[in-house]
């Protein structure tokens, strides 16, 4: 009997210990994965303001055809001169739209600034003498552009093309002193074109700090190829009275290169998501 009671007590002790372990000691918690921030791509959506500086130049010399040479019995007199390059500087404003999940960026941009190219020369072979007939050309001073932009973004780097309209003054002048022996007074003949011109180009832009971006850009502005300043001339013993036109070929285009800095409002800074 004594042995039987000892066996029952031992069994009860084992069962109680196992039950206490099941109830009082829950299993350890499972490890939790750390929170990792994921940085989304830079967004180019938003409007921006900025400024720029650079240079502008013409692609070729201009030529002038003397209106008096044939009347004076001389062969056609043609001479040319170059147009000097110019500083260019001003401001830019525009807006971008980058559809979510795509690298394409579309936008509209306007810019205005200073640009002034000019050149001049005397006719070296005018039959009545040198330093008499003078020709000049001027493009600028101010100008403006309205263009559309289409770009491809690789995060903070944007490659783009632009096209639209440019607005600037273009004028040419031919002037000569008086010809007293021929009874012809001094005269000035001018022609100008102040309308819209096509503009096309391309560039690269980099968001280097927050919403600040820097760009490098080339643009070509098309111009009228030929201007013909005309005017009435009082006649004399050799040159009859009448309207005379001086053929003056202008620049086909003005090339510009500029570097600028913009600040992008909205969009811009990357979005941080946590997963």
C-alpha positions as CSV (number, residue, x, y, z in Angstrom):
1,X,0.0,0.0,0.0
2,X,2.8,2.3,0.9
3,X,4.5,1.7,-2.5
4,X,1.2,2.4,-4.3
5,X,0.7,5.8,-2.6
6,X,4.3,6.8,-3.5
7,X,3.7,6.0,-7.2
8,X,0.4,8.0,-7.3
9,X,2.2,11.0,-5.7
10,X,5.0,10.9,-8.2
11,X,2.6,10.7,-11.1
12,X,0.6,13.7,-9.9
13,X,3.8,15.8,-9.4
14,X,4.8,15.1,-13.1
15,X,1.4,16.0,-14.5
16,X,1.1,19.2,-12.4
17,X,4.6,20.3,-13.5
18,X,3.7,19.8,-17.2
19,X,0.4,21.6,-16.9
20,X,2.1,24.6,-15.1
21,X,4.6,24.8,-17.9
22,X,1.9,24.9,-20.5
23,X,-0.1,27.6,-18.7
24,X,2.5,29.8,-17.2
25,X,5.3,30.0,-19.9
26,X,4.0,31.1,-23.3
27,X,6.2,30.5,-26.4
28,X,8.7,33.3,-27.2
29,X,7.5,35.9,-29.8
30,X,8.4,35.6,-33.4
31,X,11.1,38.0,-34.7
32,X,9.7,41.2,-36.4
33,X,11.4,42.3,-39.7
34,X,12.9,45.8,-39.4
35,X,11.2,48.7,-41.2
36,X,13.1,49.7,-44.3
37,X,12.5,53.1,-45.9
38,X,12.1,53.0,-49.7
39,X,12.8,56.2,-51.6
40,X,10.7,56.8,-54.6
41,X,12.0,58.4,-57.9
42,X,12.3,62.2,-58.2
43,X,9.2,63.8,-59.7
44,X,9.6,66.6,-62.3
45,X,5.9,67.6,-62.0
46,X,5.5,71.2,-61.0
47,X,6.1,74.8,-62.1
48,X,9.5,76.5,-61.9
49,X,11.3,79.9,-62.1
50,X,14.9,80.5,-63.0
51,X,17.6,82.5,-64.7
52,X,20.3,81.9,-67.3
53,X,23.4,83.3,-69.0
54,X,25.3,82.4,-72.1
55,X,26.2,83.5,-75.6
56,X,24.6,83.9,-79.1
57,X,26.2,84.0,-82.5
58,X,25.4,84.0,-86.2
59,X,26.2,81.1,-88.6
60,X,27.5,83.0,-91.6
61,X,28.5,86.4,-93.0
62,X,25.8,88.7,-94.6
63,X,26.0,90.1,-98.1
64,X,25.0,93.4,-99.7
65,X,24.3,94.1,-103.4
66,X,24.9,97.7,-104.4
67,X,21.8,99.2,-106.1
68,X,23.7,102.0,-108.0
69,X,26.5,100.0,-109.6
70,X,24.8,99.0,-112.8
71,X,23.4,102.5,-113.2
72,X,26.9,103.8,-112.9
73,X,28.1,101.4,-115.6
74,X,30.0,99.2,-113.1
75,X,29.7,95.5,-112.7
76,X,27.4,94.2,-109.9
77,X,29.1,95.3,-106.6
78,X,28.6,92.8,-103.8
79,X,30.4,92.9,-100.4
80,X,29.9,91.2,-97.1
81,X,30.6,91.5,-93.4
82,X,30.3,89.4,-90.2
83,X,27.8,89.8,-87.4
84,X,29.5,89.8,-83.9
85,X,28.5,87.4,-81.2
86,X,26.5,88.6,-78.1
87,X,26.0,87.9,-74.5
88,X,22.6,86.4,-73.7
89,X,20.9,86.5,-70.3
90,X,17.4,86.5,-68.8
91,X,14.7,84.7,-66.9
92,X,12.7,81.5,-67.4
93,X,9.2,80.3,-66.2
94,X,7.4,77.1,-67.0
95,X,5.5,74.0,-65.8
96,X,6.2,70.3,-66.1
97,X,4.0,67.3,-66.0
98,X,5.4,63.8,-65.5
99,X,2.7,61.1,-65.5
100,X,3.1,58.8,-62.4
101,X,5.0,55.6,-63.3
102,X,6.5,57.0,-66.5
103,X,9.9,58.6,-67.4
104,X,8.3,61.1,-69.9
105,X,8.0,64.7,-69.0
106,X,5.9,67.3,-70.9
107,X,5.8,71.0,-70.3
108,X,5.4,74.6,-71.5
109,X,8.1,77.2,-71.0
110,X,8.5,80.9,-71.6
111,X,11.7,82.9,-71.4
112,X,12.7,86.6,-71.9
113,X,16.0,88.3,-71.9
114,X,18.8,90.3,-73.6
115,X,20.4,89.4,-76.9
116,X,22.0,91.9,-79.3
117,X,24.0,90.9,-82.4
118,X,25.3,93.5,-84.8
119,X,27.7,94.1,-87.7
120,X,28.6,96.7,-90.3
121,X,31.0,97.6,-93.1
122,X,31.7,100.1,-95.8
123,X,31.5,99.0,-99.5
124,X,35.2,98.6,-100.4
125,X,34.5,98.7,-104.2
126,X,31.9,101.4,-104.7
127,X,32.7,103.1,-108.0
128,X,32.6,106.6,-106.5
129,X,35.0,105.8,-103.7
130,X,35.6,104.0,-100.5
131,X,33.9,104.9,-97.2
132,X,30.8,106.2,-98.9
133,X,28.3,103.4,-98.8
134,X,27.7,101.9,-95.4
135,X,25.7,98.7,-94.5
136,X,24.8,97.4,-91.0
137,X,22.6,94.8,-89.4
138,X,21.2,94.5,-85.9
139,X,19.3,91.6,-84.2
140,X,17.8,92.2,-80.7
141,X,18.1,93.9,-78.1
142,X,15.4,92.1,-76.1
143,X,13.8,88.8,-77.1
144,X,11.3,86.3,-75.9
145,X,10.4,82.7,-76.5
146,X,7.3,80.4,-75.9
147,X,8.2,76.8,-76.4
148,X,6.9,73.3,-75.6
149,X,9.2,70.7,-73.9
150,X,9.3,67.0,-74.2
151,X,11.8,65.1,-72.0
152,X,12.9,61.7,-70.8
153,X,13.8,61.5,-67.1
154,X,16.3,59.2,-65.4
155,X,15.5,60.0,-61.8
156,X,17.1,63.5,-61.3
157,X,18.5,63.8,-64.8
158,X,16.2,65.1,-67.6
159,X,17.1,65.1,-71.3
160,X,14.7,67.2,-73.4
161,X,13.9,68.8,-76.8
162,X,12.1,72.1,-77.2
163,X,10.3,73.9,-80.0
164,X,8.1,76.9,-80.5
165,X,8.2,80.6,-81.4
166,X,10.8,83.3,-80.8
167,X,10.1,87.1,-80.9
168,X,12.9,89.5,-81.6
169,X,13.6,92.5,-83.8
170,X,15.7,92.2,-86.9
171,X,16.8,95.2,-89.1
172,X,19.3,96.1,-91.8
173,X,20.3,99.5,-93.0
174,X,22.2,100.9,-96.1
175,X,23.3,104.5,-96.0
176,X,25.5,106.8,-98.1
177,X,26.8,110.3,-97.9
178,X,25.8,113.0,-100.5
179,X,27.1,112.9,-104.0
180,X,27.4,116.7,-104.7
181,X,28.7,116.3,-108.3
182,X,25.6,114.2,-109.1
183,X,23.2,116.3,-107.2
184,X,22.2,113.4,-104.9
185,X,21.7,114.1,-101.2
186,X,22.7,111.7,-98.4
187,X,20.2,108.8,-98.1
188,X,19.4,106.0,-95.7
189,X,17.5,102.8,-96.5
190,X,16.2,100.4,-93.9
191,X,14.2,97.3,-93.6
192,X,13.0,95.3,-90.6
193,X,11.2,92.2,-89.5
194,X,9.6,92.2,-86.0
195,X,7.5,89.1,-86.3
196,X,7.6,85.6,-84.8
197,X,10.4,83.2,-85.8
198,X,10.7,79.5,-85.2
199,X,12.9,78.2,-82.4
200,X,14.1,74.7,-81.8
201,X,16.7,73.1,-79.6
202,X,17.6,70.6,-76.9
203,X,19.1,70.4,-73.4
204,X,19.9,68.5,-70.2
205,X,18.7,69.4,-66.7
206,X,19.9,68.0,-63.4
207,X,18.2,68.3,-60.0
208,X,21.3,68.7,-57.9
209,X,20.0,69.7,-54.5
210,X,16.4,69.3,-53.3
211,X,14.2,71.2,-55.8
212,X,17.1,73.2,-57.3
213,X,18.0,72.3,-60.9
214,X,20.8,73.3,-63.3
215,X,20.6,73.1,-67.1
216,X,22.6,73.4,-70.2
217,X,20.7,74.2,-73.4
218,X,21.2,74.9,-77.1
219,X,18.6,76.8,-79.2
220,X,18.5,77.9,-82.8
221,X,16.3,80.9,-83.8
222,X,15.3,81.1,-87.4
223,X,15.5,84.5,-89.1
224,X,14.4,86.0,-92.4
225,X,17.0,85.2,-95.0
226,X,16.8,88.3,-97.1
227,X,15.9,91.9,-96.3
228,X,15.8,94.5,-99.1
229,X,15.9,98.1,-97.8
230,X,14.4,100.4,-100.5
231,X,13.8,104.1,-100.9
232,X,13.3,107.0,-103.3
233,X,16.4,108.7,-104.5
234,X,16.4,112.2,-106.0
235,X,18.0,111.9,-109.5
236,X,21.0,113.6,-110.9
237,X,23.0,113.8,-114.2
238,X,24.2,110.1,-113.9
239,X,21.7,108.4,-111.5
240,X,18.1,108.9,-112.5
241,X,15.5,109.6,-109.9
242,X,13.5,106.6,-108.6
243,X,13.1,103.8,-106.1
244,X,16.2,101.8,-105.4
245,X,16.5,98.6,-103.4
246,X,19.7,97.2,-101.9
247,X,19.8,93.5,-101.7
248,X,20.8,92.6,-98.2
249,X,21.0,89.0,-97.2
250,X,20.6,88.5,-93.5
251,X,21.4,85.6,-91.2
252,X,19.5,82.4,-91.6
253,X,19.6,81.7,-87.9
254,X,21.0,82.7,-84.5
255,X,22.5,80.0,-82.3
256,X,22.4,80.3,-78.6
257,X,23.9,78.3,-75.7
258,X,23.1,79.0,-72.1
259,X,23.5,77.6,-68.6
260,X,20.7,78.2,-66.1
261,X,19.4,77.5,-62.6
262,X,15.7,76.8,-61.8
263,X,13.7,76.2,-58.7
264,X,10.9,73.6,-59.1
265,X,7.8,74.2,-57.0
266,X,5.7,71.2,-56.1
267,X,6.8,67.7,-57.2
268,X,10.6,67.7,-57.0
269,X,11.8,66.2,-53.7
270,X,11.6,62.3,-53.5
271,X,8.8,60.7,-51.6
272,X,9.8,58.3,-48.8
273,X,7.6,55.2,-48.3
274,X,8.0,52.6,-45.5
275,X,7.3,49.0,-46.0
